Amino acid sequence: MKKKIPGVALTLILLILLTIGAYYLFNRRSAPDFFPQDTVAFAKVRSFKSFLKLDSPLVDRYAGEFKSKKWIRWLPGKDFYLALDQDKNTYIFIELSFLAPLFSSLGPVEGNVLCITTNKDYVMTGGYIGSHREETGKLKGGGDARFVLKRPEMFLKEEELGEALWGEVNVLSRHNALKISYHMKNPIGDAAQQARAEKCLALVPSDSDFILKVNMADFEAHYARIRKMFQRSALFQKFMETRRKIYEKTGIDIEKQIMPLLEAGAVIGARDVDDYFAVMEKETGLKEMGRIAGELEKRYPVEFREDDFDGLRAWTVDVTGIAGLIVKNLFKEKWEEMKRPFYYARGDFLLFFDSLHSLKIYNRGLETGILPSSRAGDFVRGLIYRSSHISLYMDSLYLNEVYKNEGVYANFSRLFFSADFNRDTIDGEVVIKLKRNSQLEEDL
């Protein structure tokens, strides 16, 4: 005969279940509802444990102090939220159900939500979701973390990035890297046309410090607005510095005269930080270089000629007339140093060099070709092969040159950025390979 459960025990079990159910039904508050009204950025961290797997002084600097906190043991398997207000006070919100009051010594508690904040005057009041439902809705989805920057210019310095920038973050522990997928409303307008720059990557030096791939067939139509978006960034200032140097050395204004080459699908890069090169489709490249040469020959006593350089036939500029006689007799060595650019055709491509030294090294067996790769060392550089409207790769040498006063970049081994200009949004990726705590520069 089966034993019957005593009525008192059954009643007690039902009472406990009803109490828990009632709590979840009537007292289940959402952490984002308590974000401060002047929130400028917020995020949902879905896998804190993943971030702790990264080996980096940058992670230790910002998360190291949390490792010693007793309450941190709750976070690895628990979603939590981060928020930043106008004054850059930080807020950590954790939904702890009926356990929240037990942690009231750490910060204010409202219902099932605990807040740990640097703002001593903060009072938990609900209502944020009601007026910002579309923004907080972007926290739904996958990823180790999801984020929204309501005021992206506060973090990225650019002025024209629109109302918000949002996306997700995933930890690539195998590569000691972070992958950030981002989205923003397109302030530029129409969707951009795709060109075919990937074919040029076969001739790009494999040890490049910097690679820019522009795959927009109508780049000139978008360039003015892209320029306005990024003109305050350190990278754009580096571009303007390079533009000035090229103009002083060659008379070529790369902003005005190289656009057709980019529209045809060119790849621009650098070795040893400032030894620049370009690879482009031959027919378009020769046509545009001929046009540039014609404009320079009208303004100056110069002429583009094909000469022999240690057995290699390449085009470069030469001084003509009386000025040429003076320069070649009195300043021959100086003129040879100043001669540039150098370019020549190889197969279906036109190769462009900023110096004779660069041209000679390239043709002495320099390893070339950028390909997709899953190896830890080449992974980030190999992402440049992906189809996108704009892709950018920089290694630690170039990063340190561009961001000399930005300490955070000293922790990056490699950086990849891409952007696709769709009709309504700009979508892209940022992949950051971090230096390890014990890593030396020569091991990168």
C-alpha positions as CSV (number, residue, x, y, z in Angstrom):
1,M,0.0,0.0,0.0
2,K,1.5,3.4,-1.1
3,K,2.2,5.9,1.6
4,K,0.2,9.1,1.4
5,I,2.0,12.4,1.8
6,P,0.8,14.1,5.0
7,G,-1.6,16.9,4.4
8,V,0.6,19.4,6.4
9,A,3.7,18.6,4.3
10,L,1.7,19.0,1.0
11,T,0.2,22.3,2.2
12,L,3.7,23.5,3.1
13,I,5.2,22.6,-0.3
14,L,2.3,24.3,-2.1
15,L,2.7,27.4,0.1
16,I,6.4,27.6,-0.7
17,L,5.7,27.2,-4.5
18,L,3.0,29.8,-4.4
19,T,5.2,32.3,-2.5
20,I,8.1,31.9,-5.0
21,G,5.6,32.1,-7.9
22,A,4.0,35.2,-6.4
23,Y,7.4,36.9,-6.0
24,Y,8.4,36.3,-9.6
25,L,5.0,37.4,-10.8
26,F,4.6,40.6,-8.8
27,N,8.1,41.6,-7.8
28,R,10.2,40.7,-10.9
29,R,11.7,44.1,-11.9
30,S,13.9,44.7,-14.9
31,A,17.3,46.2,-14.2
32,P,17.3,48.5,-17.3
33,D,14.2,50.2,-15.9
34,F,16.5,51.7,-13.2
35,F,19.1,53.2,-15.5
36,P,19.7,56.9,-14.6
37,Q,17.8,59.3,-16.8
38,D,21.0,60.9,-18.1
39,T,22.5,57.5,-19.2
40,V,25.0,57.9,-22.2
41,A,26.0,54.3,-22.5
42,F,24.8,50.9,-21.2
43,A,25.5,47.2,-21.8
44,K,24.3,43.7,-20.8
45,V,27.0,41.3,-19.9
46,R,25.9,37.7,-20.5
47,S,29.1,35.9,-19.9
48,F,31.5,37.7,-17.5
49,K,33.5,34.5,-17.2
50,S,34.5,34.8,-20.9
51,F,36.1,38.1,-20.4
52,L,38.2,36.8,-17.5
53,K,39.7,34.3,-19.9
54,L,41.5,37.1,-21.7
55,D,45.2,37.5,-20.8
56,S,45.8,41.2,-21.0
57,P,47.1,44.1,-18.8
58,L,44.1,46.0,-20.1
59,V,41.6,43.5,-18.7
60,D,43.5,43.4,-15.4
61,R,43.4,47.2,-15.2
62,Y,39.7,47.5,-15.5
63,A,38.5,44.1,-14.1
64,G,41.3,43.1,-11.8
65,E,39.9,44.9,-8.8
66,F,36.6,43.1,-9.1
67,K,38.2,39.7,-8.9
68,S,38.9,40.2,-5.2
69,K,35.3,41.2,-4.4
70,K,33.2,38.6,-2.6
71,W,30.1,39.4,-4.7
72,I,32.0,38.7,-7.9
73,R,31.4,35.0,-7.5
74,W,27.8,35.6,-8.4
75,L,28.6,37.2,-11.8
76,P,30.3,34.5,-13.9
77,G,27.0,32.6,-14.3
78,K,24.7,35.6,-14.0
79,D,23.6,38.3,-16.5
80,F,24.2,41.8,-15.2
81,Y,24.0,45.3,-16.6
82,L,26.4,48.3,-16.8
83,A,25.4,51.9,-17.3
84,L,27.3,55.2,-17.5
85,D,25.8,58.6,-16.9
86,Q,26.6,62.1,-18.2
87,D,29.2,62.6,-15.5
88,K,30.7,59.2,-16.2
89,N,29.5,57.6,-13.0
90,T,29.3,53.8,-13.3
91,Y,26.4,51.6,-12.4
92,I,26.3,47.8,-12.1
93,F,22.8,46.3,-11.9
94,I,22.1,42.7,-10.9
95,E,18.7,40.9,-10.8
96,L,19.0,38.7,-7.8
97,S,15.3,37.7,-7.1
98,F,14.6,37.4,-3.4
99,L,18.3,37.4,-2.6
100,A,18.7,41.1,-3.4
101,P,18.0,42.4,0.1
102,L,20.9,40.3,1.5
103,F,23.3,42.4,-0.6
104,S,22.0,45.8,0.5
105,S,25.3,46.7,2.1
106,L,26.8,46.9,-1.5
107,G,24.4,49.4,-2.8
108,P,20.7,50.4,-3.1
109,V,18.1,47.7,-3.7
110,E,14.7,48.0,-5.3
111,G,12.6,44.8,-5.3
112,N,14.8,42.1,-6.9
113,V,17.4,44.5,-8.4
114,L,20.7,45.5,-6.7
115,C,22.8,48.5,-7.9
116,I,26.5,49.0,-7.2
117,T,27.5,52.5,-8.2
118,T,30.2,55.2,-7.8
119,N,27.4,57.8,-7.6
120,K,26.7,58.2,-3.8
121,D,23.7,60.4,-4.5
122,Y,21.9,57.9,-6.8
123,V,18.4,56.9,-5.9
124,M,16.8,53.9,-7.6
125,T,13.7,55.1,-9.5
126,G,12.0,53.2,-12.3
127,G,10.8,54.4,-15.6
128,Y,13.8,54.4,-18.0
129,I,12.5,51.6,-20.2
130,G,9.2,53.4,-20.7
131,S,10.9,56.4,-22.5
132,H,13.7,54.5,-24.1
133,R,12.1,51.2,-25.1
134,E,13.7,51.1,-28.6
135,E,17.2,51.6,-27.2
136,T,16.9,49.0,-24.4
137,G,15.4,46.6,-26.8
138,K,18.8,46.4,-28.5
139,L,20.1,44.5,-25.5
140,K,18.1,41.4,-26.6
141,G,20.1,38.8,-28.6
142,G,23.3,36.8,-28.4
143,G,26.9,37.5,-27.7
144,D,29.0,37.6,-24.5
145,A,27.9,41.2,-24.1
146,R,25.5,43.7,-25.9
147,F,26.0,47.4,-25.7
148,V,24.4,50.8,-26.7
149,L,26.3,54.1,-27.0
150,K,23.6,56.8,-26.9
151,R,26.3,59.5,-27.2
152,P,29.0,57.8,-29.3
153,E,31.0,61.1,-29.7
154,M,31.8,61.1,-26.0
155,F,33.8,57.9,-26.5
156,L,35.0,58.0,-30.1
157,K,35.6,61.8,-30.7
158,E,33.9,61.8,-34.1
159,E,31.1,64.3,-34.5
160,E,28.7,62.8,-37.1
161,L,28.1,59.3,-35.9
162,G,24.4,59.8,-35.4
163,E,22.1,59.2,-32.4
164,A,23.3,55.8,-31.2
165,L,25.7,53.0,-31.9
166,W,24.9,49.5,-30.8
167,G,26.1,45.9,-31.1
168,E,27.5,42.9,-29.4
169,V,30.9,41.7,-28.1
170,N,32.3,38.2,-28.2
171,V,35.5,36.9,-26.6
172,L,37.7,34.9,-29.0
173,S,39.8,33.3,-26.3
174,R,41.8,31.1,-28.8
175,H,43.2,34.3,-30.3
176,N,43.2,36.4,-27.1
177,A,40.9,38.8,-29.0
178,L,37.6,40.7,-28.8
179,K,35.2,40.7,-31.7
180,I,32.8,43.7,-31.7
181,S,29.9,43.7,-34.2
182,Y,28.4,47.2,-34.4
183,H,25.5,49.0,-36.1
184,M,24.4,52.6,-36.5
185,K,21.9,54.6,-38.5
186,N,23.4,55.6,-41.8
187,P,24.0,59.4,-41.8
188,I,25.5,59.2,-45.3
189,G,22.5,58.2,-47.3
190,D,22.2,55.7,-50.1
191,A,23.8,52.3,-50.1
192,A,27.3,52.2,-51.6
193,Q,28.2,50.1,-54.7
194,Q,30.7,47.3,-54.2
195,A,33.9,47.2,-56.2
196,R,36.5,44.3,-56.2
197,A,39.5,45.2,-54.1
198,E,40.2,41.7,-52.8
199,K,42.0,40.7,-55.9
200,C,44.7,43.3,-55.2
201,L,45.5,41.6,-51.8
202,A,47.5,38.9,-53.7
203,L,50.4,41.5,-54.2
204,V,50.2,43.2,-50.8
205,P,53.3,42.6,-48.6
206,S,52.5,40.1,-46.0
207,D,54.3,42.0,-43.2
208,S,52.4,45.2,-43.8
209,D,51.9,47.4,-40.6
210,F,48.9,49.1,-42.2
211,I,46.4,48.1,-44.9
212,L,43.4,50.1,-46.2
213,K,41.0,48.4,-48.6
214,V,38.4,50.6,-50.2
215,N,35.7,48.6,-52.0
216,M,33.2,51.4,-52.9
217,A,32.6,51.9,-56.6
218,D,31.1,55.3,-55.8
219,F,33.6,56.3,-53.1
220,E,33.9,59.9,-54.3
221,A,30.1,60.4,-53.9
222,H,30.3,59.4,-50.2
223,Y,33.8,60.7,-49.3
224,A,32.9,64.3,-48.2
225,R,30.4,62.9,-45.6
226,I,32.8,60.1,-44.5
227,R,35.5,62.8,-44.1
228,K,33.2,64.9,-41.9
229,M,32.4,61.9,-39.7
230,F,36.0,61.0,-38.9
231,Q,38.0,64.3,-39.3
232,R,38.6,64.6,-35.5
233,S,40.0,61.1,-35.2
234,A,43.8,60.5,-34.7
235,L,43.8,58.2,-37.7
236,F,42.4,60.9,-40.0
237,Q,45.0,63.3,-38.6
238,K,47.7,60.8,-39.6
239,F,46.1,60.7,-43.1
240,M,46.2,64.5,-43.3
241,E,49.9,64.5,-42.3
242,T,50.7,61.8,-44.9
243,R,48.7,63.8,-47.5
244,R,50.8,66.9,-46.7
245,K,54.1,65.0,-47.1
246,I,53.0,63.5,-50.4
247,Y,51.9,66.8,-51.7
248,E,55.2,68.4,-50.7
249,K,57.3,65.6,-52.3
250,T,55.2,65.0,-55.5
251,G,52.7,67.8,-55.9
252,I,49.9,65.1,-55.9
253,D,46.8,65.9,-53.8
254,I,45.7,62.4,-52.9
255,E,42.3,63.6,-51.7
256,K,41.4,65.0,-55.1
257,Q,43.4,62.8,-57.5
258,I,43.4,59.3,-56.1
259,M,39.6,58.9,-55.7
260,P,39.2,57.2,-59.1
261,L,41.8,54.6,-58.1
262,L,39.9,53.9,-54.8
263,E,36.7,53.6,-56.7
264,A,38.3,51.0,-59.0
265,G,39.2,48.9,-55.9
266,A,42.7,49.8,-54.7
267,V,44.6,48.7,-51.6
268,I,46.8,51.2,-49.8
269,G,49.3,50.1,-47.1
270,A,52.6,50.7,-45.4
271,R,55.6,48.8,-44.1
272,D,57.9,50.1,-41.4
273,V,55.2,52.6,-40.4
274,D,55.6,55.1,-43.2
275,D,57.0,53.3,-46.2
276,Y,53.8,53.4,-48.3
277,F,52.6,51.4,-51.3
278,A,49.4,50.8,-53.3
279,V,48.1,48.0,-55.5
280,M,45.4,48.7,-58.0
281,E,43.9,47.4,-61.3
282,K,46.3,48.1,-64.1
283,E,44.1,49.7,-66.8
284,T,42.4,52.1,-64.4
285,G,45.6,52.8,-62.6
286,L,47.6,53.7,-65.7
287,K,44.8,55.9,-67.0
288,E,44.6,57.9,-63.7
289,M,48.4,58.1,-63.3
290,G,48.6,59.4,-66.8
291,R,46.1,62.1,-65.9
292,I,48.0,63.0,-62.8
293,A,51.3,63.1,-64.7
294,G,49.7,65.4,-67.3
295,E,48.5,67.9,-64.7
296,L,52.0,67.9,-63.0
297,E,53.8,68.4,-66.3
298,K,51.6,71.5,-67.0
299,R,52.5,73.1,-63.7
300,Y,56.2,72.2,-63.3
301,P,59.2,71.5,-65.5
302,V,58.9,67.7,-64.9
303,E,58.1,64.7,-67.0
304,F,57.2,61.1,-66.1
305,R,59.6,58.7,-67.7
306,E,60.2,55.0,-67.7
307,D,63.7,54.2,-66.5
308,D,65.8,51.1,-65.5
309,F,66.3,50.5,-61.8
310,D,68.6,47.6,-61.2
311,G,67.0,45.7,-64.1
312,L,63.4,46.7,-63.3
313,R,61.6,49.1,-65.6
314,A,59.5,51.6,-63.7
315,W,58.0,55.0,-64.1
316,T,59.0,58.0,-62.1
317,V,59.2,61.8,-62.3
318,D,62.2,63.6,-63.9
319,V,63.2,67.3,-64.2
320,T,63.4,68.7,-67.7
321,G,64.8,71.8,-69.4
322,I,67.2,74.2,-67.8
323,A,65.9,73.3,-64.3
324,G,66.8,69.7,-65.1
325,L,70.4,70.6,-66.1
326,I,70.9,72.6,-62.9
327,V,69.4,70.0,-60.6
328,K,71.2,67.0,-62.2
329,N,74.6,68.8,-62.1
330,L,74.4,70.6,-58.7
331,F,71.9,68.6,-56.7
332,K,72.0,65.1,-58.3
333,E,72.1,63.1,-55.0
334,K,69.4,65.2,-53.4
335,W,67.2,64.9,-56.4
336,E,67.6,61.1,-56.5
337,E,66.4,61.0,-52.9
338,M,63.4,63.2,-53.6
339,K,62.3,61.3,-56.7
340,R,58.9,59.7,-56.2
341,P,56.5,58.1,-56.8
342,F,57.6,55.0,-58.6
343,Y,55.1,52.7,-60.3
344,Y,55.1,49.8,-62.8
345,A,52.7,47.1,-64.1
346,R,52.8,43.5,-63.1
347,G,50.3,41.3,-64.8
348,D,46.9,42.8,-64.3
349,F,48.0,45.1,-61.5
350,L,49.7,48.4,-61.1
351,L,52.1,48.7,-58.2
352,F,52.8,52.1,-56.7
353,F,55.7,52.9,-54.3
354,D,56.6,56.0,-52.3
355,S,60.3,55.4,-52.5
356,L,62.9,53.6,-54.6
357,H,64.0,51.7,-51.5
358,S,60.5,50.3,-51.1
359,L,60.4,49.3,-54.8
360,K,63.7,47.5,-54.7
361,I,62.9,45.6,-51.5
362,Y,59.5,44.6,-52.9
363,N,61.2,43.0,-55.9
364,R,63.9,41.2,-54.0
365,G,61.7,38.3,-53.0
366,L,59.5,40.1,-50.4
367,E,56.7,37.7,-49.3
368,T,53.4,38.9,-50.6
369,G,49.8,37.9,-50.4
370,I,47.1,38.5,-47.7
371,L,44.8,35.5,-47.3
372,P,42.2,34.4,-44.8
373,S,43.8,32.6,-41.9
374,S,42.6,31.0,-38.7
375,R,46.1,30.8,-37.1
376,A,46.4,32.8,-33.9
377,G,49.2,35.1,-35.2
378,D,47.6,35.9,-38.6
379,F,43.9,35.8,-37.7
380,V,43.2,39.6,-37.4
381,R,45.3,40.5,-40.5
382,G,43.5,37.8,-42.5
383,L,40.2,39.5,-41.8
384,I,41.1,42.2,-44.4
385,Y,40.2,39.6,-47.0
386,R,36.5,39.7,-46.1
387,S,34.3,41.6,-48.5
388,S,33.3,45.0,-47.2
389,H,33.1,48.6,-48.3
390,I,36.0,49.8,-46.1
391,S,38.4,47.5,-44.2
392,L,41.3,48.7,-42.2
393,Y,44.2,46.7,-40.5
394,M,46.9,48.1,-38.2
395,D,49.5,46.2,-36.2
396,S,51.1,47.5,-32.9
397,L,53.8,49.4,-34.7
398,Y,51.4,51.5,-36.7
399,L,49.0,51.9,-33.8
400,N,51.7,53.2,-31.5
401,E,52.7,55.7,-34.3
402,V,49.1,57.0,-34.8
403,Y,48.0,56.9,-31.2
404,K,51.1,58.1,-29.4
405,N,49.2,59.7,-26.6
406,E,46.5,57.1,-26.3
407,G,47.7,54.6,-23.7
408,V,44.9,52.1,-24.3
409,Y,46.2,51.3,-27.8
410,A,49.5,50.2,-26.4
411,N,47.7,47.0,-25.2
412,F,46.6,46.1,-28.7
413,S,48.7,43.7,-30.8
414,R,46.5,44.0,-33.9
415,L,43.3,45.9,-34.9
416,F,40.8,45.3,-37.7
417,F,37.9,47.5,-38.6
418,S,35.3,47.2,-41.3
419,A,32.2,49.1,-42.4
420,D,29.4,48.4,-44.8
421,F,27.3,51.3,-46.0
422,N,23.8,49.9,-46.4
423,R,20.7,52.0,-47.1
424,D,19.5,52.4,-43.5
425,T,22.5,51.4,-41.4
426,I,26.2,51.2,-41.3
427,D,27.2,47.7,-40.1
428,G,30.7,46.4,-39.4
429,E,33.2,44.7,-37.1
430,V,36.1,45.7,-34.9
431,V,38.4,42.8,-33.9
432,I,41.1,43.6,-31.3
433,K,43.9,41.1,-30.6
434,L,45.3,42.0,-27.2
435,K,48.9,41.8,-26.0
436,R,49.4,39.3,-23.3
437,N,50.8,40.2,-19.9
438,S,54.1,38.5,-20.7
439,Q,54.3,39.2,-24.4
440,L,57.2,40.9,-26.0
441,E,57.1,43.1,-29.0
442,E,59.2,40.8,-31.1
443,D,56.8,37.9,-30.4
444,L,53.8,39.7,-32.0
